[in-house]
Amino acid sequence: MKAISGLYAITPEQPDTECLLAQVNEVLKGGASVVQYRSKSDDVALLHGQASELLALCHRFSVPLIVNDNLRLADLIGADGVHLGRKDASLREARVVLGSNRIVGVSCYGDLELARQAERNGADYVAFGSCFPSSTKPDATRASLDILHAASLALHIPIVAIGGITVDNVSSLLNAGVDAVAVISALFDVPDRALAASQFVQYFALPGKPGPTLH
């Protein structure tokens, strides 16, 4: 069974591939259990090269790599999954392309009905956010703790919280019932990324918290 839980690291925009790999390596050493490759670059060669190298790095840690937005790239490199937003490929299309054994996640913003629909259509997890003010997406739709709690009661697939998450507010998200927290700035915009990751991971060091399973 595929499961998503714990620290879900999302890569920052970084055109220097060696620098990106070094940063992600630190976060993996700190205990990240999922990595999402997120890049808005139009450089196809850069995207393919970075994603391919990240996939190899993640697999050395037995951690899945999920590609954000780009179904074609996920398929080309053999990524462990894809994450879809409102303007991306459909969940149905992702399943046709990737098959049933790879991970498909869906952004649901603050919309519980959208999450219910994603679950019915076969999503492996749903993401809600922004949960707090976010420097990455300052104008993003907000998802309240009440919505997260309602989702935890209504859904049977993992719930990922995203947006403005720090070690100071992560416990409120776990109390609301989320299974994973997706983090960019609080992981990568710090001097010691491994330490930052380990500080998040300690909140998930509880019995009964499943880790991600590769296909």
C-alpha positions as a Markdown table, in Angstrom:
| # | Residue | x | y | z |
|---|---|---|---|---|
| 1 | Met | 0.0 | 0.0 | 0.0 |
| 2 | Lys | 1.3 | 3.5 | -0.9 |
| 3 | Ala | 1.3 | 5.9 | 2.0 |
| 4 | Ile | 2.5 | 9.5 | 2.5 |
| 5 | Ser | 3.4 | 10.7 | 6.0 |
| 6 | Gly | 5.9 | 12.7 | 7.9 |
| 7 | Leu | 8.1 | 15.4 | 6.4 |
| 8 | Tyr | 7.3 | 16.1 | 2.8 |
| 9 | Ala | 10.2 | 18.3 | 1.4 |
| 10 | Ile | 9.5 | 20.5 | -1.6 |
| 11 | Thr | 12.6 | 21.7 | -3.5 |
| 12 | Pro | 13.3 | 25.4 | -4.0 |
| 13 | Glu | 14.0 | 27.0 | -7.3 |
| 14 | Gln | 17.7 | 26.2 | -7.8 |
| 15 | Pro | 19.3 | 26.3 | -11.3 |
| 16 | Asp | 22.6 | 24.9 | -9.9 |
| 17 | Thr | 22.0 | 21.2 | -10.0 |
| 18 | Glu | 25.0 | 20.3 | -7.7 |
| 19 | Cys | 23.8 | 22.8 | -5.2 |
| 20 | Leu | 20.3 | 21.4 | -5.3 |
| 21 | Leu | 21.5 | 17.9 | -4.8 |
| 22 | Ala | 23.6 | 18.9 | -1.9 |
| 23 | Gln | 20.7 | 20.7 | -0.3 |
| 24 | Val | 18.3 | 17.8 | -0.8 |
| 25 | Asn | 20.9 | 15.4 | 0.5 |
| 26 | Glu | 21.0 | 17.3 | 3.8 |
| 27 | Val | 17.2 | 17.2 | 4.1 |
| 28 | Leu | 17.2 | 13.5 | 3.5 |
| 29 | Lys | 19.9 | 13.0 | 6.1 |
| 30 | Gly | 17.6 | 14.8 | 8.5 |
| 31 | Gly | 14.8 | 12.4 | 7.9 |
| 32 | Ala | 12.5 | 13.7 | 5.1 |
| 33 | Ser | 10.2 | 10.9 | 4.0 |
| 34 | Val | 9.1 | 12.3 | 0.7 |
| 35 | Val | 10.7 | 14.8 | -1.8 |
| 36 | Gln | 8.8 | 16.8 | -4.4 |
| 37 | Tyr | 10.7 | 18.3 | -7.3 |
| 38 | Arg | 9.2 | 21.7 | -8.0 |
| 39 | Ser | 10.6 | 23.9 | -10.7 |
| 40 | Lys | 9.0 | 26.6 | -12.9 |
| 41 | Ser | 12.0 | 26.6 | -15.3 |
| 42 | Asp | 11.3 | 26.3 | -19.1 |
| 43 | Asp | 14.7 | 24.6 | -19.6 |
| 44 | Val | 13.7 | 21.1 | -20.6 |
| 45 | Ala | 17.2 | 19.7 | -20.3 |
| 46 | Leu | 17.7 | 21.3 | -16.8 |
| 47 | Leu | 14.4 | 19.8 | -15.6 |
| 48 | His | 15.2 | 16.4 | -16.9 |
| 49 | Gly | 18.7 | 16.4 | -15.5 |
| 50 | Gln | 17.7 | 17.7 | -12.1 |
| 51 | Ala | 14.8 | 15.3 | -11.7 |
| 52 | Ser | 16.8 | 12.3 | -12.8 |
| 53 | Glu | 19.6 | 13.0 | -10.4 |
| 54 | Leu | 17.2 | 13.7 | -7.6 |
| 55 | Leu | 15.4 | 10.4 | -8.3 |
| 56 | Ala | 18.6 | 8.5 | -7.9 |
| 57 | Leu | 19.5 | 10.4 | -4.7 |
| 58 | Cys | 16.1 | 9.8 | -3.1 |
| 59 | His | 16.2 | 6.1 | -3.9 |
| 60 | Arg | 19.5 | 5.8 | -2.1 |
| 61 | Phe | 17.6 | 6.9 | 1.0 |
| 62 | Ser | 14.5 | 4.7 | 0.0 |
| 63 | Val | 12.5 | 7.9 | -0.3 |
| 64 | Pro | 10.0 | 8.5 | -3.2 |
| 65 | Leu | 10.4 | 11.4 | -5.6 |
| 66 | Ile | 7.3 | 13.1 | -6.7 |
| 67 | Val | 7.3 | 15.6 | -9.6 |
| 68 | Asn | 5.2 | 18.7 | -9.2 |
| 69 | Asp | 2.8 | 19.7 | -12.1 |
| 70 | Asn | 4.8 | 18.0 | -14.9 |
| 71 | Leu | 3.2 | 14.6 | -15.8 |
| 72 | Arg | 5.4 | 14.2 | -18.9 |
| 73 | Leu | 8.6 | 14.7 | -16.9 |
| 74 | Ala | 7.4 | 12.3 | -14.2 |
| 75 | Asp | 6.8 | 9.6 | -16.8 |
| 76 | Leu | 10.1 | 10.3 | -18.7 |
| 77 | Ile | 12.3 | 9.8 | -15.6 |
| 78 | Gly | 10.3 | 7.1 | -14.0 |
| 79 | Ala | 9.5 | 9.2 | -10.9 |
| 80 | Asp | 7.6 | 7.6 | -8.1 |
| 81 | Gly | 4.7 | 9.9 | -8.6 |
| 82 | Val | 3.2 | 13.3 | -9.7 |
| 83 | His | 1.5 | 16.1 | -7.8 |
| 84 | Leu | -1.4 | 17.8 | -9.7 |
| 85 | Gly | -2.7 | 21.3 | -9.2 |
| 86 | Arg | -5.9 | 22.8 | -10.5 |
| 87 | Lys | -4.4 | 23.7 | -13.9 |
| 88 | Asp | -2.4 | 20.5 | -14.4 |
| 89 | Ala | -3.3 | 17.2 | -16.1 |
| 90 | Ser | -6.3 | 15.4 | -14.8 |
| 91 | Leu | -6.1 | 12.6 | -12.3 |
| 92 | Arg | -7.5 | 10.2 | -14.8 |
| 93 | Glu | -4.8 | 11.1 | -17.3 |
| 94 | Ala | -2.1 | 10.7 | -14.7 |
| 95 | Arg | -3.4 | 7.2 | -13.9 |
| 96 | Val | -3.4 | 6.3 | -17.6 |
| 97 | Val | 0.2 | 7.5 | -18.0 |
| 98 | Leu | 1.7 | 6.4 | -14.7 |
| 99 | Gly | -0.4 | 3.3 | -13.9 |
| 100 | Ser | -1.9 | 2.2 | -10.6 |
| 101 | Asn | 1.4 | 1.6 | -8.7 |
| 102 | Arg | 2.7 | 5.1 | -8.7 |
| 103 | Ile | 1.7 | 8.0 | -6.5 |
| 104 | Val | -0.7 | 10.7 | -7.6 |
| 105 | Gly | -1.4 | 13.6 | -5.3 |
| 106 | Val | -3.9 | 16.4 | -5.8 |
| 107 | Ser | -4.0 | 20.0 | -4.5 |
| 108 | Cys | -7.3 | 20.7 | -2.9 |
| 109 | Tyr | -6.5 | 24.2 | -1.5 |
| 110 | Gly | -9.3 | 24.8 | 1.1 |
| 111 | Asp | -12.0 | 22.7 | -0.6 |
| 112 | Leu | -13.1 | 19.6 | 1.2 |
| 113 | Glu | -15.5 | 18.6 | -1.6 |
| 114 | Leu | -12.6 | 18.8 | -4.1 |
| 115 | Ala | -10.7 | 16.4 | -1.8 |
| 116 | Arg | -13.6 | 14.0 | -1.6 |
| 117 | Gln | -13.8 | 14.0 | -5.4 |
| 118 | Ala | -10.1 | 13.3 | -5.6 |
| 119 | Glu | -10.4 | 10.4 | -3.2 |
| 120 | Arg | -13.3 | 9.0 | -5.2 |
| 121 | Asn | -11.2 | 9.3 | -8.4 |
| 122 | Gly | -8.3 | 7.4 | -7.0 |
| 123 | Ala | -5.9 | 10.0 | -5.6 |
| 124 | Asp | -3.3 | 8.6 | -3.2 |
| 125 | Tyr | -3.2 | 11.7 | -1.1 |
| 126 | Val | -4.6 | 15.2 | -1.0 |
| 127 | Ala | -2.9 | 18.5 | -0.1 |
| 128 | Phe | -4.5 | 21.4 | 1.7 |
| 129 | Gly | -3.1 | 25.0 | 2.0 |
| 130 | Ser | -1.9 | 27.5 | 2.4 |
| 131 | Cys | -2.3 | 26.7 | 6.1 |
| 132 | Phe | -0.4 | 29.8 | 7.2 |
| 133 | Pro | 0.9 | 32.9 | 5.4 |
| 134 | Ser | 3.5 | 31.7 | 2.9 |
| 135 | Ser | 6.4 | 33.6 | 1.4 |
| 136 | Thr | 6.4 | 31.1 | -1.6 |
| 137 | Lys | 2.8 | 31.8 | -2.5 |
| 138 | Pro | 1.7 | 34.9 | -0.6 |
| 139 | Asp | -1.7 | 35.1 | -2.4 |
| 140 | Ala | -2.6 | 31.4 | -2.0 |
| 141 | Thr | -6.0 | 30.3 | -0.8 |
| 142 | Arg | -6.0 | 29.6 | 3.0 |
| 143 | Ala | -7.0 | 26.3 | 4.5 |
| 144 | Ser | -8.1 | 26.6 | 8.1 |
| 145 | Leu | -7.4 | 24.1 | 10.9 |
| 146 | Asp | -11.1 | 23.4 | 11.0 |
| 147 | Ile | -11.0 | 22.3 | 7.3 |
| 148 | Leu | -8.1 | 20.0 | 8.0 |
| 149 | His | -9.9 | 18.5 | 11.0 |
| 150 | Ala | -13.0 | 17.9 | 8.9 |
| 151 | Ala | -10.9 | 16.3 | 6.2 |
| 152 | Ser | -9.3 | 14.0 | 8.6 |
| 153 | Leu | -12.7 | 12.7 | 9.7 |
| 154 | Ala | -14.1 | 12.5 | 6.1 |
| 155 | Leu | -11.3 | 11.1 | 4.1 |
| 156 | His | -9.5 | 7.7 | 4.1 |
| 157 | Ile | -6.3 | 8.8 | 2.2 |
| 158 | Pro | -3.4 | 10.8 | 3.6 |
| 159 | Ile | -3.7 | 14.5 | 4.1 |
| 160 | Val | -0.8 | 16.8 | 3.5 |
| 161 | Ala | -0.7 | 20.4 | 4.8 |
| 162 | Ile | 1.3 | 23.0 | 3.0 |
| 163 | Gly | 2.1 | 26.7 | 3.3 |
| 164 | Gly | 4.0 | 28.7 | 5.9 |
| 165 | Ile | 4.7 | 25.7 | 8.0 |
| 166 | Thr | 7.5 | 25.9 | 10.6 |
| 167 | Val | 8.5 | 23.9 | 13.7 |
| 168 | Asp | 6.6 | 26.4 | 15.8 |
| 169 | Asn | 3.2 | 25.7 | 14.2 |
| 170 | Val | 3.5 | 22.1 | 13.0 |
| 171 | Ser | 2.0 | 20.6 | 16.1 |
| 172 | Ser | -1.3 | 22.4 | 15.5 |
| 173 | Leu | -1.5 | 20.7 | 12.1 |
| 174 | Leu | -0.8 | 17.3 | 13.6 |
| 175 | Asn | -3.5 | 18.0 | 16.2 |
| 176 | Ala | -5.9 | 18.8 | 13.3 |
| 177 | Gly | -5.2 | 15.3 | 11.9 |
| 178 | Val | -2.8 | 15.8 | 9.0 |
| 179 | Asp | -0.5 | 13.0 | 8.0 |
| 180 | Ala | 2.3 | 15.0 | 6.5 |
| 181 | Val | 3.6 | 18.5 | 6.3 |
| 182 | Ala | 5.0 | 19.9 | 3.0 |
| 183 | Val | 7.8 | 22.4 | 3.7 |
| 184 | Ile | 10.1 | 24.6 | 1.5 |
| 185 | Ser | 11.4 | 27.7 | 3.2 |
| 186 | Ala | 11.7 | 26.4 | 6.7 |
| 187 | Leu | 13.8 | 23.5 | 5.4 |
| 188 | Phe | 15.9 | 25.1 | 2.6 |
| 189 | Asp | 16.3 | 28.8 | 3.7 |
| 190 | Val | 18.3 | 27.9 | 6.8 |
| 191 | Pro | 22.0 | 27.3 | 7.6 |
| 192 | Asp | 21.6 | 23.7 | 8.8 |
| 193 | Arg | 19.1 | 21.8 | 6.6 |
| 194 | Ala | 19.6 | 18.4 | 8.2 |
| 195 | Leu | 18.9 | 19.9 | 11.7 |
| 196 | Ala | 15.8 | 21.7 | 10.4 |
| 197 | Ala | 14.5 | 18.4 | 8.9 |
| 198 | Ser | 15.2 | 16.4 | 12.1 |
| 199 | Gln | 13.3 | 19.0 | 14.1 |
| 200 | Phe | 10.2 | 18.5 | 11.9 |
| 201 | Val | 10.6 | 14.7 | 11.9 |
| 202 | Gln | 10.6 | 14.5 | 15.7 |
| 203 | Tyr | 7.0 | 15.5 | 15.7 |
| 204 | Phe | 6.2 | 12.3 | 13.7 |
| 205 | Ala | 8.2 | 9.9 | 15.9 |
| 206 | Leu | 5.1 | 8.3 | 17.3 |
| 207 | Pro | 3.8 | 4.7 | 17.2 |
| 208 | Gly | 1.5 | 4.0 | 14.3 |
| 209 | Lys | 2.8 | 6.6 | 11.8 |
| 210 | Pro | 3.4 | 4.8 | 8.5 |
| 211 | Gly | 6.1 | 5.9 | 6.2 |
| 212 | Pro | 6.0 | 6.1 | 2.4 |
| 213 | Thr | 6.2 | 2.9 | 0.5 |
| 214 | Leu | 7.9 | 2.7 | -2.9 |
| 215 | His | 6.2 | 0.8 | -5.7 |
